[in-house]
Amino acid sequence: MVAVVIAMIVAIGQGHDDELRIGVVFPLTGDAASYGEKGREAIDLAVSIVNAEGGCGGRPVRVIYEDSRADPKTGVSAIRKLISADHVPIVIGDIVSAVTLAAAPIAENNRVVLLSPTSSSPAITNAGHYIYRIWPSDLAEGRAIAKLALSRDYRRVSIFHMNNDYGTSIAQVFKKTFEAGGGSIPVMEAYQAEGTDYRSFLAKMKMDAPDALYIAGYFADTATIVRQLRELGLSTQVLGTTAVEDDKFLQLAGDAAEGVIYPLATGFDPASSDAQVQQFVKKFRSRYGHEPGWVEAQAYDAFMLICHVASRLDEDVTGEALKKALDTMGSYKGVAGVIEFDENGDVVKPVVLKTVRNGVFSRLAGSE
């Protein structure tokens, strides 16, 4: 596997021992490549900003990327390479929960910190003492959208979920919460990513006439499903996941996106008046020509958080030292909100509910 090494600014007279090496394992090819590329753009920007200002605590930063292809086996090979060949004390990754879970034992056994910007599987909570994430567990997102359905008196909700760790996990959380509240699931099926025809499931769902359809998947599949749902003349309320909030979802779904309701497990709002957020948005737009979304914000925060805790270390930046710094940091304010970790390395963050209104992602009325 060929690593892509980017953004290193080394002051004259400083050697490798003075560098802060950060590994990144993202899906840069494959099903989730669009998410990996978004994350890489944000980290590239963060590295350029930090190194231009003298590095993290005076240490120039070198980031080494490895492609996981959203595949657990490839992800394991990637983190092994970063640890054994590149000697990184910390790895940002993965975007995908299944890869994060597969890589976790390698990081744990080598006392290397693994920090995920977006992984949401509940299993990550107990993945190890060196495993952290700045994205809430599916438990929070799945419960939030299920409780929304119950609050609207939806009694019957069908579930169509992606056949991967993310889709299956969050669908199960929704099901458990919804049924515990008195609801029922008439139809629950899994689908393969990047399909083109979901009409057989939708026809089956039509016969059961549920109050709503919960689609647990990524934006491209969700867009295809809602478009075909409307083409069949069905007005069923659609509930989605955080992954819906992507401009490409609006482009792919067209008018069918209108009214989709979803939870957002990040505090990032590009329209916020917060000076830190506006500086990030301005610099990102200047560099790439488009506005950042939640993936970019999460990846940016992951890098800046590492730089923040590393800057507080007088000793060598080792995995053990970084772990101690993360455990004792208190809170850190990023562009996607305040980051605090619980005893399991899980972030403590609220989930808000949003919808597509007049073609724009908007806060759902009454959502805190």
N, C-alpha and C positions, 0 to 999 in steps of 0.2 A: 504494500500500500504506500502510495506516495503522499507525503504530507505537504500541505501548502503552508509555507511559512511566510507570515506577513508582518508588516509594521514593526520594524525594530529600529530604534534610534539609540545608538550607543555613544555615550560621551567618550571623548578621547581619554585614554588611560584606564578605562574600565574593562575588565575581562569578564569571562563567562560566570565567574563566581558572584558577580555583582548583579547579574540579570535576575529578573523575576520571570521564570518560564511558566506559562499557563497553557495547558492543553485544552483543546476544544473538540468534543465528539458530537457532530451534528449530522443529520441526513442531508448530504449535499447532492446526492443522486437518489433515484427511486421514488416511491410513492409520496414521501413527505418532504421531497427536496425543496419545495417552495417555502416551507417553514424554516428549513436549515439555511437557505440563502438569505432569508429575512434576518435571521439571527446573526449570520456572518456579517452582513452589512452593518448592523448595530455595533458589533464588537470591533470591527475595523475602525469605525468612527471613534469609539471609546479609546482604543489604543492610540490613535493619532492625537487625540486631545491630551491624554495623559502623558505621552512621551514628549509632546511639544512643551509641556509644563514641567519637565524634569523627571518624569516617571512616578512610580509609586513609592513614596518615601525616599526619593533619590535613586531608586533602582529603575533602570530602563526595562521595559517590558517586551518580551518576545512571546508571541502567540503561535502555537503550532496546531493546525487543524488536521483532523482525521475524519474521513467520511464513514458514517455508520450504515448508510443506505437504509436506515430504519430497520435494520436486521440485527437481532440480538447477537448472533455468532460473529458478524462483522464488527459489531460494537465492542465485543470482548477482545477481539484481535487489536482493535484500535487503541483501547485503553492500555492493553499490555505493552504495546509499542511505545506509547507515550511515557509510561512508567519506566520500562527497562532501557529503552534507547535514548529517550529525551530527558529522563530524570525530572519530570515535572512534579511539584508537590501538590498540585491541585488541577482538577479537570472540570471544565464547564460542560455539562451534558447530562443526558441527552435531551433533545426535544421530546422524544418518544419514550413513554413509560417502560415499554418492554425492553428497550435497550438499556435504559437506566438501571432497571432491575438486574439485567444480566451482567452489567459492568460493576454493580455495587460490591459483590464479594471480592473482586480483584482490587478495587480501591481500598476496601476495608482491610484486607490481608496485608496490603503494602503500606498502610497508614497514609494514604493519599486522600485528600478531601475530594469528594465528588459533589458538585453543586449543580442541580438542574434548574433551568429557568422556567420550565413549563410542565414537567412530568407530574401527573395527577393521580396515578394508581394508589389506592389505599395501602397496598403492600409495601410501598416505599417507606412508610412510617417506621417499620421495623426492619429496614434493609441493612442497618448498621450504624455505628457511632460516628463514622466519617461521612455519612450520606446526608446531604441537606437539599432543600428545595425552596424556591421562593414563589411557588405556585401552590395554591391550596389543594388538598386531596379531593378526589372525586366525591367523597362523602359530602363535602360542603356544596359542590355544584349540583350533584344529583338530588340532594335533599331540597335545595332551594327551588328547583324547577318543579319537583313533585309537589311541594307544599303550595306553590303557585297554582298548580292544576287543581288541587283540593280546595283552595280558597275560592276558586271560580266555580265550584260545584261540578267539576268534571268527574263523573263517576267511572267512566270507561275510557281508558287511553291505550291505544295500540303502540307497540314499540318496534322500531326498525333500527337495528344497530350494526355498525361496522364490525366485521369479524376479526378484531384484534384486541389487544389488552385494553386499550382506551375505551373502545366502543362497548365491549362486553362488561367491563368494570362499572362504567357509569350507568349503563342500562340496568344492571343488577341493583345498584343503589337506588335508582329511580323506582324500580319495581317494588323493592322492599318498603320504601318510604310511602309510596302511593297506596299499596295494599294495607299497610299498617294504619293508614288514615281512612280506610273503608272503601278505597277504589278497587277496580278490577282491571286486568290486562287481557282483553279478548284475543289479541294476536301479538306474538313476540317472535321475531325472526332476525337472523343475522344475514348480512350481505357482504360480498367481496368488494374491496375498494376499486374505484375507477370503473365501475360498471356503466353501461349505457342504457339499459332497459330494466326498469323496476316495476313495470306495469302488472306483472303477475301478482306480486305482493299487494300492490295498491288495489287490484280488483278483489282480492281476498278480503282486504281491509274494508272495502266499500260495503261488502255484504254484512259485515259486523256493525257498521255504522257507529264507530266510536265517537266520543266527544272531542277527542284530539289525537294527534299522531306525534309521538316523541321520536325524533330522528337523532340517534347518537352516533355522530360521525364527523368527518372533516367537511370543509366548506364546499368542495367540488361535488362530492356525492350528494350532500344535502341540497345543493342547487338543482341538480338533475332530478332528484326525487320530488321536490316541491313543484318544479316546472311540469313534470309528468302528472302529478296529482291534480294540478289546475287544468291541464289539458283534458283530463278525464271528467272535468266538470264538477269536481269535488271541492267543497268550501271548508273542509275540515280544518280546524285550528292546528297549526304546526308549532311544535315546541322543539327547540334545537339546543345545541351546546355552545360554549364559548367560541368554538372554531368558526361559527357563523360570521363573527365580526371580522370580515375581510372584504375589501372592495371588490375582489374578484367574485365573491359570492353574489353581490348585487349585480355584477355584469352578467354572470352565468344564469342566474335565476330570473333576471328581468322583473317584470311586474309581479311574478309569483312570489317574490321575496317579501312583498308587503304583508305586514301583520305577523310575521314570524316572531315568536317570543323566545328569548334565550337568556341564560345567566352569564354574567361576566365576572370572572374570578380575578380581576386585576383592577387597580385603581387608576390606570392610565387613561387620561382624557386629553387628546391633542389640542382641544380648544380651551383647556384650563388656563386661567390667568396666572397660575403659579410660575414664578420666574425661572425656576429650575426646569420645569416642563417646557416652557416656551424657548429656553436656550437650546434644549435638546432638539425640539422640533425644528427650530431655525437652522441649526447646524446640520441636521439630517437632511432637510429639504435642500439646503445649499449644496451638499455633497452628492445627493442621489436624484434630485429633481422630483421627489414625491414625498408625501407625508408618511411618517412611521406609524405602525399599528401596534397592537398589544404584544406580538411576538418580539418585535424590535425593542420595545420598551423593556420587556422582561430580560432579554439577552444583555441589553445595555446595563440594566441594574445589576445583573449577575457579575459582570466584569467590574463595574465601579464598586460594588460591595467588596469584592476580593481586594481591589486596590486600597480601599479604605482600611480594611483590617491589616493588610500587609504593611501599610504605612506606619502602623503603630508598633511594629516589631523591630526591636533593636538587634535581636539575634538573627541567625540564618533563617530564611523563610522555608521551613519544613512543613510537611503535612501536619505533624503534631502541633507545631506552633500556630498554624492557621486554624486548626480545630479549636484550640484553646481561645484564640482571639474571637472566633465566631461565637463560641459558647458564652463569652463574657462581654460581648459588644453592647448589649442592651438593645437599642433600636437604631436603625439607619433609614434615613429618608431618601428614597429613590424617585425616579420619574413616574413609577407605577404605584407609588404610595409608600407607606412606612413598612419596613421589614423588621419583624421580630421573630425569633425562633422559639419553639417550645422545647421540652426536654428530649424530643425525638428528632429534632432538626427540621420539623415541619414549620412552615411560615404560618403566622396567625394573621389572617386577612378576611375582611367581609366580602360577601358575594352580592352583587347588585343585579337587578333584572332589567333587561333592555328589550327593545322591539325595533322593527323596521317600520318607520312612519314616513310616508311621502318620499320613499327611496333613501332615507337617511337613518343611520343607527341612532336611536334615541332612548333616553332613560324611560322606563315604563312608569306611568303615573302611579304614585304610591310606593315605589321602590326606594328603599333607603340606600 
